[in-house]
Amino acid sequence: MIPVRDINPTSTTPYVNYLLIAVNVLGFLVQLLLDAGGALGVTEAYGVVPTRIALDPAGELFTVFTAMFMHGGFVHLGGNMLFLHIFGDNVEDAVGHGRYLAFYLLAGLAAASAQVGVDPSSPIPMVGASGAIGGVLAAYVLLYPKAPVLVLNPVPLLWLVWGLFITLPAWFFVAYWFVWEQLLSGVIAPRTDGVAFYAHIGGFLGGLLLIRPMMTGRERRPTRRWDGWRPPPPPPGGFGPGPPSGRRRPRGISPKGWDRFN
């Protein structure tokens, strides 16, 4: 299920989320340049390798953070950045810039810890931001469970009924991502395509535990609520199904209504 945007404006500019996206893109470009230049073992050196972590946790801790900003290809990078762009701005809006950066890094740490804990003898390097982004999804669904999320209609036959896009409540979309794409595809009936599903799950569970402490002293943001499958009409003078993710809302005003990749 591919998300297009959420319909959940923010009241602050998500500087940290923009920075995280930029560093992820930059990290991937550096990977490409090093590979093109003939460098060997970049992923092995800077990715999370469970056997090395298990033998030397302190000496290999840096790889937990370097691996968060490396990816296995353009599709891997693109999918992760799409999710981060859509859901990260609202979490940053809720917890504040500094706390959001700490939250993201801690969720990534939880993701790496889960993967290493489950398979500490694995020599396969793990790279990717999906574990940290799993934490972002967990935070989002706790903060905005009924926010509308616009997705590409996954059933072509229903394009005639609801159109190319449909809206889902955030809780439904995140539940689908966690239960179907992580638990069922990765744990209960595991695939063999190299995806680090336990990192995704670990990041998600880490996000569930972290978001409440991160909200200490912060007020909940008002949010538009899901009110049907069809996308809302375009805003006056705008284009497309509803306001894009990241459109700012005036303060105080409530709106109406993926070596192993992770």
C-alpha positions in Angstrom: 0.0 0.0 0.0 1.6 3.2 -1.2 0.9 6.4 0.8 0.7 9.7 -1.2 0.3 12.2 1.7 -1.5 12.7 4.9 -4.2 15.3 5.3 -2.9 16.6 8.6 -1.3 20.1 8.5 1.4 21.2 10.8 1.9 24.5 12.7 5.7 24.5 12.6 8.3 24.1 9.8 9.8 20.6 10.1 13.5 21.6 9.9 14.8 18.4 11.4 12.7 16.2 9.2 14.1 18.1 6.1 17.6 17.7 7.5 17.1 13.9 8.0 15.9 13.5 4.5 18.8 15.6 3.1 21.4 13.5 5.1 19.8 10.3 4.0 20.1 11.4 0.3 23.6 12.7 0.8 24.6 9.5 2.5 23.3 7.4 -0.4 25.1 9.7 -2.9 28.4 9.2 -1.0 27.8 5.5 -1.2 27.4 5.6 -4.9 30.5 7.8 -5.4 32.6 5.5 -3.3 31.4 2.5 -5.1 32.0 4.2 -8.5 35.5 5.1 -7.3 36.3 1.5 -6.6 36.1 1.6 -2.9 35.6 -1.9 -1.4 33.6 -2.9 1.7 31.7 0.4 2.3 28.5 -1.3 3.4 30.4 -3.9 5.4 32.4 -1.2 7.1 29.6 1.2 8.0 26.6 -1.1 8.1 25.4 -2.9 11.2 26.9 -6.4 11.3 25.4 -8.4 14.1 28.5 -10.5 14.7 30.7 -7.5 15.1 28.2 -5.7 17.3 27.9 -8.8 19.5 31.7 -9.1 19.9 32.5 -5.4 20.3 29.4 -3.3 21.2 31.3 -0.2 22.1 33.7 -0.3 19.1 30.9 -0.9 16.7 28.2 1.4 18.1 29.0 4.1 15.5 27.7 1.7 12.7 24.2 1.9 14.3 24.1 5.6 13.3 26.0 5.4 10.0 23.8 2.6 8.8 20.7 4.7 9.3 21.8 7.0 6.5 22.8 4.3 4.0 20.5 2.5 1.6 20.5 -0.5 -0.7 19.3 1.3 -3.9 17.1 4.0 -5.3 13.9 2.2 -4.5 14.9 1.5 -1.0 15.9 5.2 -0.5 12.8 6.5 -2.2 10.3 4.5 -0.3 11.9 5.4 3.0 12.0 9.1 2.3 8.4 9.1 1.1 7.3 7.7 4.4 9.6 10.0 6.4 8.3 13.0 4.4 4.7 12.2 5.0 4.7 11.2 8.6 7.8 12.8 10.2 6.7 16.4 10.0 3.7 15.9 12.2 5.7 14.0 14.8 8.3 16.8 14.8 5.4 19.3 15.1 4.1 17.4 18.2 7.3 16.8 20.1 9.5 19.7 19.0 12.7 19.9 16.9 15.3 18.7 19.4 13.2 15.9 20.9 12.3 14.7 17.4 16.0 14.3 16.4 16.6 12.4 19.7 13.4 10.3 19.1 14.5 9.4 15.5 18.0 8.3 16.6 16.7 6.3 19.6 14.2 4.5 17.4 17.0 3.6 15.0 19.0 2.3 17.9 16.0 0.2 19.0 15.7 -1.2 15.5 19.4 -2.2 15.3 19.2 -3.7 18.8 16.2 -5.9 17.9 17.9 -7.2 14.7 21.1 -8.0 16.5 19.3 -9.5 19.4 17.3 -11.9 17.2 20.3 -13.0 15.0 23.6 -12.1 16.8 25.6 -14.6 14.7 24.7 -13.0 11.4 27.6 -11.7 9.3 25.2 -9.8 6.9 25.5 -6.0 7.1 22.2 -4.1 7.6 21.6 -0.6 6.2 18.6 1.6 6.0 16.4 4.1 7.7 13.3 1.9 7.9 13.7 1.0 11.6 13.8 4.6 12.6 10.9 5.4 10.3 9.0 2.5 11.9 9.4 4.4 15.2 8.0 7.5 13.4 5.0 5.5 12.3 4.4 4.3 15.8 4.5 7.8 17.2 2.2 9.1 14.4 -0.5 6.5 15.1 -0.5 7.2 18.8 -0.6 11.0 18.2 -3.0 11.1 15.2 -4.9 7.7 15.1 -7.8 9.1 13.1 -5.9 11.4 10.7 -6.7 10.8 7.0 -3.9 9.2 4.9 -4.2 9.4 1.2 -3.0 6.2 -0.5 -2.9 4.8 -4.0 -6.0 2.6 -4.3 -4.5 -1.0 -4.1 -7.5 -2.7 -5.9 -7.7 -1.6 -9.6 -11.3 -2.8 -9.8 -12.3 -0.3 -7.1 -10.9 2.6 -9.2 -14.3 2.7 -10.8 -15.9 3.1 -7.3 -13.5 5.3 -5.3 -11.1 6.5 -7.9 -7.3 6.2 -8.2 -6.8 7.4 -4.6 -8.6 6.5 -1.3 -8.2 7.9 2.2 -7.7 5.6 5.2 -7.5 6.5 8.9 -3.9 6.5 10.1 -4.5 3.6 12.5 -5.7 1.4 9.6 -2.7 2.2 7.4 -0.2 1.7 10.2 -1.9 -1.5 11.3 -1.7 -2.8 7.8 2.0 -1.9 7.6 2.9 -3.5 10.9 0.7 -6.6 10.9 0.7 -7.5 7.2 4.0 -6.2 5.9 6.1 -6.9 9.0 4.6 -9.6 11.2 3.0 -11.8 8.6 5.5 -11.2 5.8 8.6 -11.1 7.9 8.0 -13.2 11.0 5.1 -15.7 10.7 5.7 -16.5 7.0 9.2 -15.1 6.5 10.4 -14.0 3.1 14.0 -14.5 1.9 14.6 -11.2 0.2 17.1 -9.8 2.8 14.7 -7.4 4.5 15.5 -6.9 8.2 11.9 -7.3 9.5 13.0 -7.5 13.1 14.6 -4.1 12.8 11.3 -2.7 11.5 9.4 -4.2 14.4 12.0 -3.1 16.9 11.9 0.4 15.7 8.1 0.4 15.8 8.0 -0.9 19.4 10.7 1.5 20.4 8.6 4.4 19.0 5.6 3.2 20.9 7.6 3.3 24.2 9.4 6.6 23.5 6.6 8.9 22.2 4.9 9.4 25.6 8.0 10.5 27.4 8.9 12.7 24.4 5.5 14.4 24.8 6.1 15.4 28.4 5.1 19.0 28.8 3.8 19.2 25.2 0.2 19.7 24.2 -1.5 17.5 21.8 -2.0 19.1 18.3 -5.5 19.2 16.9 -6.0 17.2 13.8 -8.4 16.6 11.0 -10.3 13.3 11.3 -10.9 10.7 8.7 -14.5 10.9 7.4 -14.7 8.6 4.5 -12.9 6.6 1.8 -13.1 9.2 -0.9 -10.4 11.9 -1.0 -11.6 15.3 0.0 -12.1 17.9 -2.7 -9.1 20.1 -3.7 -8.7 23.2 -1.6 -9.9 26.5 -3.1 -7.4 27.6 -5.7 -5.4 24.4 -5.2 -4.8 21.2 -7.2 -5.1 17.6 -6.1 -7.0 15.7 -3.4 -6.8 17.9 -0.4 -4.0 19.9 1.2 -0.5 18.4 1.0 1.4 17.0 4.0 3.4 19.7 5.5 1.1 22.6 4.8 1.2 24.8 7.9 -1.8 25.5 10.0 -2.0 28.7 12.0 -1.2 28.2 15.6 -4.1 27.3 17.8 -6.5 26.7 14.9 -7.9 23.2 14.4 -8.4 22.0 10.8 -11.8 20.8 9.8 -12.0 17.6 9.7 13.4 -1.3 3.3 23.5 -7.5 2.0 20.0 -6.7 4.6 17.9 -3.7 4.2 15.6 -2.1 6.7 
